[in-house]
């Protein structure tokens, strides 16, 4: 039996990632249980959140 090992690379989120982040989060808001939000934030709101969080020095 041969096992394959995947390489995982972690990095800080970037503004260019927000489309994917918004898509994943929208699915979770609509179909999951790990968000208290009932209406998924639109792309503009997700970008605003990203800018606020990173401007405060937090990493995503």
N, CA, C and O atoms as a Tinker XYZ file with bonds, in Angstrom:
   240  protein
     1  N      0.849000   -1.174000    0.000000    73     2
     2  CA     0.000000    0.000000    0.000000    64     1     3
     3  C      0.895000    1.237000    0.000000    63     2     4     5
     4  O      1.772000    1.387000    0.850000    81     3
     5  N      0.657000    2.112000   -0.962000    73     3     6
     6  CA     1.453000    3.333000   -1.058000    64     5     7
     7  C      0.607000    4.506000   -0.576000    63     6     8     9
     8  O     -0.501000    4.731000   -1.062000    81     7
     9  N      1.142000    5.240000    0.375000    73     7    10
    10  CA     0.439000    6.408000    0.899000    64     9    11
    11  C      0.960000    7.663000    0.218000    63    10    12    13
    12  O      2.161000    7.819000   -0.004000    81    11
    13  N      0.041000    8.545000   -0.105000    73    11    14
    14  CA     0.420000    9.823000   -0.704000    64    13    15
    15  C      0.301000   10.915000    0.341000    63    14    16    17
    16  O     -0.675000   10.977000    1.088000    81    15
    17  N      1.274000   11.747000    0.381000    73    15    18
    18  CA     1.289000   12.831000    1.351000    64    17    19
    19  C      1.084000   14.148000    0.613000    63    18    20    21
    20  O      1.835000   14.478000   -0.304000    81    19
    21  N      0.069000   14.891000    1.018000    73    19    22
    22  CA    -0.197000   16.187000    0.413000    64    21    23
    23  C      0.562000   17.266000    1.172000    63    22    24    25
    24  O      0.737000   17.190000    2.389000    81    23
    25  N      0.997000   18.247000    0.447000    73    23    26
    26  CA     1.621000   19.396000    1.083000    64    25    27
    27  C      0.547000   20.454000    1.303000    63    26    28    29
    28  O     -0.224000   20.780000    0.401000    81    27
    29  N      0.515000   20.969000    2.497000    73    27    30
    30  CA    -0.436000   22.021000    2.847000    64    29    31
    31  C      0.353000   23.287000    3.115000    63    30    32    33
    32  O      1.319000   23.285000    3.878000    81    31
    33  N     -0.066000   24.360000    2.485000    73    31    34
    34  CA     0.624000   25.643000    2.663000    64    33    35
    35  C     -0.370000   26.638000    3.252000    63    34    36    37
    36  O     -1.412000   26.913000    2.658000    81    35
    37  N     -0.047000   27.163000    4.400000    73    35    38
    38  CA    -0.884000   28.172000    5.032000    64    37    39
    39  C     -0.299000   29.549000    4.775000    63    38    40    41
    40  O      0.917000   29.740000    4.788000    81    39
    41  N     -1.177000   30.493000    4.542000    73    39    42
    42  CA    -0.744000   31.875000    4.360000    64    41    43
    43  C     -1.867000   32.781000    4.834000    63    42    44    45
    44  O     -3.003000   32.341000    5.010000    81    43
    45  N     -1.541000   34.046000    5.039000    73    43    46
    46  CA    -2.561000   35.020000    5.401000    64    45    47
    47  C     -3.544000   35.173000    4.246000    63    46    48    49
    48  O     -3.164000   35.048000    3.082000    81    47
    49  N     -4.791000   35.440000    4.565000    73    47    50
    50  CA    -5.781000   35.727000    3.532000    64    49    51
    51  C     -5.427000   37.037000    2.853000    63    50    52    53
    52  O     -4.816000   37.920000    3.454000    81    51
    53  N     -5.812000   37.148000    1.609000    73    51    54
    54  CA    -5.558000   38.355000    0.833000    64    53    55
    55  C     -6.879000   38.851000    0.259000    63    54    56    57
    56  O     -7.851000   38.100000    0.175000    81    55
    57  N     -6.907000   40.108000   -0.130000    73    55    58
    58  CA    -8.129000   40.684000   -0.700000    64    57    59
    59  C     -8.612000   39.859000   -1.891000    63    58    60    61
    60  O     -9.819000   39.727000   -2.097000    81    59
    61  N     -7.704000   39.311000   -2.665000    73    59    62
    62  CA    -8.069000   38.503000   -3.831000    64    61    63
    63  C     -8.788000   37.210000   -3.440000    63    62    64    65
    64  O     -9.414000   36.577000   -4.289000    81    63
    65  N     -8.709000   36.814000   -2.184000    73    63    66
    66  CA    -9.369000   35.596000   -1.709000    64    65    67
    67  C    -10.832000   35.809000   -1.339000    63    66    68    69
    68  O    -11.560000   34.845000   -1.103000    81    67
    69  N    -11.263000   37.056000   -1.288000    73    67    70
    70  CA   -12.596000   37.349000   -0.756000    64    69    71
    71  C    -13.737000   36.755000   -1.577000    63    70    72    73
    72  O    -14.790000   36.452000   -1.016000    81    71
    73  N    -13.566000   36.583000   -2.866000    73    71    74
    74  CA   -14.613000   35.939000   -3.666000    64    73    75
    75  C    -14.849000   34.512000   -3.181000    63    74    76    77
    76  O    -15.992000   34.099000   -2.987000    81    75
    77  N    -13.773000   33.767000   -2.987000    73    75    78
    78  CA   -13.896000   32.392000   -2.495000    64    77    79
    79  C    -14.409000   32.369000   -1.058000    63    78    80    81
    80  O    -15.252000   31.540000   -0.714000    81    79
    81  N    -13.912000   33.264000   -0.225000    73    79    82
    82  CA   -14.346000   33.330000    1.176000    64    81    83
    83  C    -15.839000   33.635000    1.251000    63    82    84    85
    84  O    -16.566000   33.004000    2.019000    81    83
    85  N    -16.291000   34.586000    0.467000    73    83    86
    86  CA   -17.699000   34.959000    0.472000    64    85    87
    87  C    -18.569000   33.792000    0.003000    63    86    88    89
    88  O    -19.645000   33.561000    0.554000    81    87
    89  N    -18.118000   33.068000   -0.995000    73    87    90
    90  CA   -18.866000   31.918000   -1.502000    64    89    91
    91  C    -18.976000   30.815000   -0.445000    63    90    92    93
    92  O    -20.054000   30.262000   -0.224000    81    91
    93  N    -17.871000   30.507000    0.194000    73    91    94
    94  CA   -17.866000   29.475000    1.245000    64    93    95
    95  C    -18.733000   29.909000    2.418000    63    94    96    97
    96  O    -19.514000   29.116000    2.944000    81    95
    97  N    -18.598000   31.163000    2.828000    73    95    98
    98  CA   -19.364000   31.657000    3.974000    64    97    99
    99  C    -20.857000   31.720000    3.657000    63    98   100   101
   100  O    -21.681000   31.404000    4.516000    81    99
   101  N    -21.218000   32.124000    2.436000    73    99   102
   102  CA   -22.625000   32.165000    2.041000    64   101   103
   103  C    -23.249000   30.788000    2.164000    63   102   104   105
   104  O    -24.353000   30.656000    2.691000    81   103
   105  N    -22.563000   29.764000    1.690000    73   103   106
   106  CA   -23.083000   28.400000    1.803000    64   105   107
   107  C    -23.286000   28.018000    3.265000    63   106   108   109
   108  O    -24.285000   27.389000    3.612000    81   107
   109  N    -22.343000   28.397000    4.118000    73   107   110
   110  CA   -22.462000   28.067000    5.547000    64   109   111
   111  C    -23.619000   28.810000    6.190000    63   110   112   113
   112  O    -24.357000   28.228000    6.985000    81   111
   113  N    -23.793000   30.082000    5.864000    73   111   114
   114  CA   -24.911000   30.853000    6.427000    64   113   115
   115  C    -26.243000   30.230000    6.009000    63   114   116   117
   116  O    -27.153000   30.089000    6.825000    81   115
   117  N    -26.347000   29.861000    4.744000    73   115   118
   118  CA   -27.615000   29.347000    4.223000    64   117   119
   119  C    -27.904000   27.903000    4.604000    63   118   120   121
   120  O    -29.066000   27.526000    4.760000    81   119
   121  N    -26.855000   27.083000    4.756000    73   119   122
   122  CA   -27.078000   25.644000    4.934000    64   121   123
   123  C    -26.401000   25.039000    6.155000    63   122   124   125
   124  O    -26.643000   23.875000    6.474000    81   123
   125  N    -25.572000   25.789000    6.832000    73   123   126
   126  CA   -24.809000   25.233000    7.943000    64   125   127
   127  C    -25.335000   25.661000    9.298000    63   126   128   129
   128  O    -26.409000   26.251000    9.416000    81   127
   129  N    -24.554000   25.350000   10.313000    73   127   130
   130  CA   -24.951000   25.663000   11.691000    64   129   131
   131  C    -23.867000   26.437000   12.447000    63   130   132   133
   132  O    -23.981000   26.625000   13.658000    81   131
   133  N    -22.825000   26.884000   11.757000    73   131   134
   134  CA   -21.729000   27.537000   12.473000    64   133   135
   135  C    -21.733000   29.056000   12.345000    63   134   136   137
   136  O    -20.715000   29.700000   12.599000    81   135
   137  N    -22.865000   29.634000   11.954000    73   135   138
   138  CA   -22.982000   31.087000   11.868000    64   137   139
   139  C    -24.309000   31.522000   12.473000    63   138   140   141
   140  O    -25.327000   30.850000   12.306000    81   139
   141  N    -24.293000   32.631000   13.165000    73   139   142
   142  CA   -25.528000   33.184000   13.721000    64   141   143
   143  C    -26.239000   34.072000   12.702000    63   142   144   145
   144  O    -27.375000   34.490000   12.929000    81   143
   145  N    -25.585000   34.359000   11.595000    73   143   146
   146  CA   -26.193000   35.216000   10.591000    64   145   147
   147  C    -27.278000   34.452000    9.838000    63   146   148   149
   148  O    -27.139000   33.260000    9.565000    81   147
   149  N    -28.353000   35.150000    9.507000    73   147   150
   150  CA   -29.447000   34.538000    8.747000    64   149   151
   151  C    -29.410000   34.953000    7.287000    63   150   152   153
   152  O    -29.946000   34.254000    6.426000    81   151
   153  N    -28.782000   36.084000    7.004000    73   151   154
   154  CA   -28.636000   36.581000    5.643000    64   153   155
   155  C    -27.147000   36.685000    5.352000    63   154   156   157
   156  O    -26.401000   37.327000    6.092000    81   155
   157  N    -26.730000   36.053000    4.280000    73   155   158
   158  CA   -25.304000   36.051000    3.945000    64   157   159
   159  C    -24.855000   37.446000    3.514000    63   158   160   161
   160  O    -25.542000   38.103000    2.732000    81   159
   161  N    -23.713000   37.900000    4.016000    73   159   162
   162  CA   -23.195000   39.205000    3.611000    64   161   163
   163  C    -22.790000   39.185000    2.136000    63   162   164   165
   164  O    -22.274000   38.186000    1.634000    81   163
   165  N    -23.030000   40.300000    1.456000    73   163   166
   166  CA   -22.628000   40.394000    0.055000    64   165   167
   167  C    -21.126000   40.655000   -0.028000    63   166   168   169
   168  O    -20.446000   40.810000    0.986000    81   167
   169  N    -20.635000   40.699000   -1.249000    73   167   170
   170  CA   -19.195000   40.849000   -1.467000    64   169   171
   171  C    -18.656000   42.150000   -0.877000    63   170   172   173
   172  O    -17.570000   42.165000   -0.299000    81   171
   173  N    -19.400000   43.224000   -1.016000    73   171   174
   174  CA   -18.950000   44.508000   -0.462000    64   173   175
   175  C    -18.783000   44.418000    1.049000    63   174   176   177
   176  O    -17.798000   44.917000    1.592000    81   175
   177  N    -19.723000   43.794000    1.725000    73   175   178
   178  CA   -19.638000   43.641000    3.179000    64   177   179
   179  C    -18.472000   42.749000    3.574000    63   178   180   181
   180  O    -17.774000   43.045000    4.544000    81   179
   181  N    -18.248000   41.666000    2.844000    73   179   182
   182  CA   -17.125000   40.779000    3.165000    64   181   183
   183  C    -15.797000   41.523000    2.998000    63   182   184   185
   184  O    -14.882000   41.345000    3.803000    81   183
   185  N    -15.688000   42.347000    1.969000    73   183   186
   186  CA   -14.459000   43.133000    1.769000    64   185   187
   187  C    -14.285000   44.163000    2.879000    63   186   188   189
   188  O    -13.167000   44.398000    3.339000    81   187
   189  N    -15.381000   44.775000    3.310000    73   187   190
   190  CA   -15.315000   45.721000    4.431000    64   189   191
   191  C    -14.843000   45.021000    5.696000    63   190   192   193
   192  O    -14.013000   45.558000    6.430000    81   191
   193  N    -15.361000   43.838000    5.955000    73   191   194
   194  CA   -14.942000   43.070000    7.141000    64   193   195
   195  C    -13.462000   42.716000    7.048000    63   194   196   197
   196  O    -12.722000   42.834000    8.024000    81   195
   197  N    -13.043000   42.283000    5.871000    73   195   198
   198  CA   -11.634000   41.932000    5.678000    64   197   199
   199  C    -10.736000   43.132000    5.962000    63   198   200   201
   200  O     -9.743000   43.012000    6.680000    81   199
   201  N    -11.082000   44.284000    5.399000    73   199   202
   202  CA   -10.270000   45.495000    5.614000    64   201   203
   203  C    -10.250000   45.888000    7.094000    63   202   204   205
   204  O     -9.198000   46.246000    7.624000    81   203
   205  N    -11.390000   45.825000    7.753000    73   203   206
   206  CA   -11.446000   46.189000    9.185000    64   205   207
   207  C    -10.600000   45.275000   10.040000    63   206   208   209
   208  O     -9.861000   45.728000   10.913000    81   207
   209  N    -10.712000   43.998000    9.787000    73   207   210
   210  CA    -9.991000   43.011000   10.591000    64   209   211
   211  C     -8.479000   43.131000   10.370000    63   210   212   213
   212  O     -7.707000   43.140000   11.329000    81   211
   213  N     -8.063000   43.221000    9.109000    73   211   214
   214  CA    -6.623000   43.302000    8.842000    64   213   215
   215  C     -6.041000   44.645000    9.261000    63   214   216   217
   216  O     -4.881000   44.716000    9.667000    81   215
   217  N     -6.838000   45.718000    9.168000    73   215   218
   218  CA    -6.351000   47.033000    9.618000    64   217   219
   219  C     -6.121000   47.056000   11.123000    63   218   220   221
   220  O     -5.281000   47.809000   11.616000    81   219
   221  N     -6.863000   46.238000   11.848000    73   219   222
   222  CA    -6.705000   46.164000   13.296000    64   221   223
   223  C     -5.516000   45.279000   13.699000    63   222   224   225
   224  O     -5.203000   45.147000   14.882000    81   223
   225  N     -4.866000   44.682000   12.705000    73   223   226
   226  CA    -3.694000   43.868000   13.009000    64   225   227
   227  C     -3.968000   42.388000   13.138000    63   226   228   229
   228  O     -3.043000   41.616000   13.390000    81   227
   229  N     -5.206000   41.969000   12.975000    73   227   230
   230  CA    -5.532000   40.549000   13.043000    64   229   231
   231  C     -5.155000   39.890000   11.726000    63   230   232   233
   232  O     -5.120000   40.545000   10.685000    81   231
   233  N     -4.879000   38.611000   11.772000    73   231   234
   234  CA    -4.592000   37.864000   10.551000    64   233   235
   235  C     -5.748000   36.911000   10.280000    63   234   236   237
   236  O     -6.415000   36.440000   11.202000    81   235
   237  N     -5.966000   36.646000    9.035000    73   235   238
   238  CA    -7.023000   35.714000    8.630000    64   237   239
   239  C     -6.409000   34.556000    7.896000    63   238   240
   240  O     -7.122000   33.650000    7.464000    81   239
